[in-house]
Amino acid sequence: MHLAIAEKAINMLCDTKGIDKAFLLDKNDIEKIIEFEEKDEQMNSLYFGQKHNIGVKQALMADVLIAFVTNKEYEWPKDNLKIIHQGEIIGRDISNSTEIKRYMNSNDHCVFGNIVINFRKMKELKHTNEKPLMIINSNHWTEIEKIDLVSEALIASPSRLTDNYIKSKHSSRDDLHIGTFLVGLKLIEKVPNETKIVHIVEN
């Protein structure tokens, strides 16, 4: 059952615009990715703080784990990263290029790639020992969640360490690829017919 659903999910991914390759990850892959993600969370950044990749942790707990590599045509998930300090959101990821340019011309914000941080709040970090927390969430893959026996499908953005590992398993030219993602599928186990009959009789 797992392999059949994984194959269907991979075919759906490969039919999605901007996805160059998708493949199933085995137990050895998952163990390595867990190590990479744990190592990555131990690396603190002055501005981004302690990373807490909730999305990847959720994906790693799924019954099936798939990786996919994107090209420039892929539409990246939106608004899945927030930087929080003392309960206040001081930074977030932005997917709209026009909005990013507006922040780049602002004296009140700093732009790091697609991450925008409140400049005034960032300066205040120098006067506190409490580091910010970078929260990275997952996104639901609603199309696959409509399939029988799939209870939840989450797309998560991995660390650079995991990103490099996934790309190393892919043989095409690196300059075509701009990102990698993980997909975790939680499955509903089939209920034996005997159990169904008993349930009907009892009710």
N, C-alpha and C positions, 0 to 999 in steps of 0.2 A: 504493500500500500504506500509506504513512504517513498519508494523509488518512482512509482507511477505519478504521484502528486508532484514530486520534485521535477520529473521530466516535463510535466505539463506547465509548471511554473517557469522552468528554464525556457521552454518554447515561447511562452507569453513574454518573457523578458527580451528574448532575441527578436521578437516582432515589434518591440517598442522603439520608437525613434530615439536615436542617440545612444543606444546600448550596443556595444561592439561585441561583447562576449559575456556569457553567463555559464557558471559551472557549479556543480555540487561540491561542498567541502566535506571531507571525511573526518574521522575522529582525530587523526594526527594533525590535520589542519586546525581544527578547533582548539586543541591543546596549545598549539603554537600561538594562535591568535589570543587566547586567554593570557599567555605570558607577555605578549607584546602590549596588550591593553593595560595590564597591571603595571608594567614598566613605564608606560606612557603616563599613567596617572601619578607616578612618583616624581615626574618632572614638573616643577612649578615654574610659572612665568610671573614676572613682576606685574604685568598689566592684565594677563588673562587669568592668573591665579591657579588654584587647584582644579584640575579637570575632573568632571564627574560625568562620564559618558553613559547616561542611563539607557540610551537607545541601543548601544552595542551590548550592554549587559542583558537587556531584554531579549535581543536577537540570539545571543549565545545560549539562552535557556530554552530555546524552541526545539521542536522535534526534528526539524530539517533546517539546515543552514546552507544558503547559496550565496555566492559572490558574483558580482557583475562589474564590468569595466565600461566606462562611458567614453564617448567622444564629444566633440564640441557641440553637437546638436541636442544633447541630453538636457532636459529641463530639470534642474536641481531642485530638491525639496526646499520649501520656503520656511523661514522663521522657526528653525529647530535649535538655535543656539542662543543662549542668554548668559551674560556675565553679571553676577549678583554680588553686591557688597553691602553687608549689614542690612539685608532684607530688601535692598533697592536695586532695581535693574539699571546698570550703568553702561551696558553694552549689549549689542545683539547683531545677528547676521542679517544682511539685506541682500535680496536677490535682484532688485530693480537697479539697473545700471545708472539710470537718470537720477534716482534718489541718492545713490552712492556719490555721484559727482557733486550733488548739492551739498552733501556733508563734507566733501573734500575742500570745498570753498568756504567752509564755515570755520570761524575761530573757536567755536565751542566744542568741536568734536575732532577726534583722531580717527583715521581710516586705515585699517590693516587688511588689505585684500578686500573681502566682502564683510568684514567685521567693523562696526562703528562703535566707538567708545566716547562717552561724555568726557571731554578734556578736563573740565573743572573737577569732576569726581575722581578722575585718574590722578590728578595732582595731589589730592587729599590722601591717596594711598601711601604717600611717602611719610605721612605723619601717623600711621597706624600700623600695629603689628598684625592686624587681622587681614589676611589675604582674601582677595575676591574668589568667588567660586564660578567656574565655567560649566554650565549645565548644557548637555547636548542630548536632545530628545530624539525619538524615532518618529517615523511617519507611517500611517496605515496604508497598506496597498489594498485598496478597496476592491479592485477587480478580482484578485485571487481569493479574497475573503468570501466571495459569492459562490465559490466552488464547494461542492459537498465535501465534508470531512475536514475542511480548513476552518478553524475557529478564529484564528488571528494571523495576520501577515504584517510584519513590521520591516520597514526599510531603515537602516541605520548607517551613519557615516563613521567609519573607523578612524583610528589614529594613523599618523604617517608611517609608523612601523608596520602596521597591518596593511596599509595601502601599498607599501613597497613589496610586502610578501605576496599579496594578491597579484600585483603586476608581474612579479617574478615567475608566476605560474602561467602567464599569458605570453604567447610567442610573437605577437604582432609588434609593429613599430611603436616605441614608447611615445614618440612625438604626436601620435594621434589620440592619445589618451589623456584626459584631464581629471579623471577621478575614479574612485572605486567605492562600492557600497556592499553592505551585507543585507541579506533578506532572511529573516527568521520566520518559519512557518510552524504554528502550533496546530496540531491535528486533533480531531475528535475520533477516538477509537470506536470501531464498530461495536454495536451492542449485540451479543449473541442472540439468536432467534429464541432459544429456550428462555432467556431472561425476559424478552418481549412478551412471550406467551404467559409466563407467570404474572407479569405486571398486568396484563389484560384480564386474567382470571381474578386476580386479587381486587381489581377495581370494578 
